[in-house]
Amino acid sequence: MKKRIVVSISAGLLLATSFVSAEDTLPLNAVNRANEVIDAALEAYGGAEAISNLNSVARKSHFTTWATNQSRSPGPPWDENEQMSFSAIDFENETFVGKNKGSGGGFDFNGSQIIKGEEGWQVSYRAGTVTPIAEPDFNNTSGPFIRVTAPLLVKQLQSRRQTSHWLGEVEFDGRTHDVITLVMEVGPALSLYFDQETHLLSRSERVLPPFGQVDYRFTNYETVDGIPFSKTFKLYVNDQPNVFIDIKSTMVNQSLEKYTAIPKTLEMVEAAPPAPTDVEVQEIKEGVFLVGGGNTYAMFVEMDNHIIAVGGTAGIPERIKALREVVKDKPIKYGVMTHHHNDHVLGVPAYQAEDAMVLTVKEHEAVMRAAATDADSLKLQFVEDKYVFDDGDRKLEVIDFGPTPHAKHILMAWLPEEGILFEADHFPNPTNGQMAPAQPVTKRMAEVIKEKGLDVKIIVGAHSPRIASIDDLRKALALSPVQVAQNKH
Ligand SMILES: [Zn+2]
């Protein structure tokens, strides 16, 4: 699974711009010009007083998102998903509420994040649980909402004008714009484009590693309580549509109290402890190893004279290194790539460096070659439904579980003698073993297990250090998404 782009990722790279202007060489001038642009923007947004008095904003919106490199099939057009969202911020009380309901990639979500000063909670309406947030971070959590709300960016400019520089003039959408920088509390600097006639914000952009160029467009302005808000918003990543937002309602300067209340019907639970970040080797059964740390794991299986690696998430070279502490000499002859998503093909160069044959489906060939160090010399073995390794002692089957709601083709590794199944992105397995109601992907995985008559005893996955039992899967399947009384917005 990929984190949504709207989740803020802190990074310190400044936007490299190509705006050059002769008078721009003096930093003082750049600061003065920025101040002029900010003052004009403040006027356009209802006046400096209205912006400094703008303490709370609550907006209900409809999101359309595109699953770039995370769709069911490789390559565009990307799968389009919908979600309803409610976001509210109160600066004085350092309160933020972000609520999202929707689905994507075979996962349903319905939850909210509430930050109230020093306290914070993660609410899952789907699981019926509330989890306290250990270290609530108002600035970090509210950043994505501020970045898509023009008057809040102007409010940031007002209080952080000393960080702002004028970068130059540029034609955008057939109109002349002044471009100035904004450095927020968290994240890379933004370049803000103000229309020279209306003094309204049309665009902002920043460079966000590892995604690239993120481009925000503010359109369709409407005045709410004397302040212009853009009613539609578009976000592009590397010029491809990523999120379009359609605002349904905007409220300003109202108390957020009713939105921060936690329904009494929800169960308060402890957060699952984070997985150890150091790479660890767990021997599940003799010669079968789950190796990983943090959010990424691979399985290595010892055959008579070689090793089969399964999974291609981040950090495969470190995982191979850790494996070498226990299995010293056998070569890794095969690397099984579960699917084509960009966070699951990072291991291709590592397997190529081991001179291993990479197993995938024919439909994912282009993605695998593109991920390789040398596309042409990558050794590929295509799996059609099933590919069986059998050395007389041990059997390993690579099975295409697709189509599932996550991917049209998804390879899983099955050890029939041991009853071990390795999966990716189909079975959330929290470190504390607290199962949530089965997601659509999990239900499909369970159906395939049944259809193929696999006597599964143990399930391990690409994103968890925990060795799950078949009972964990049964538990998840038995839980149904909770429908609880929610605050209606
Ligand atoms: Zn995936």
Residues whose N, C-alpha, C, O or C-beta is under 5 A from the ligand:
A	BS01	ZN	M1 H341 D425
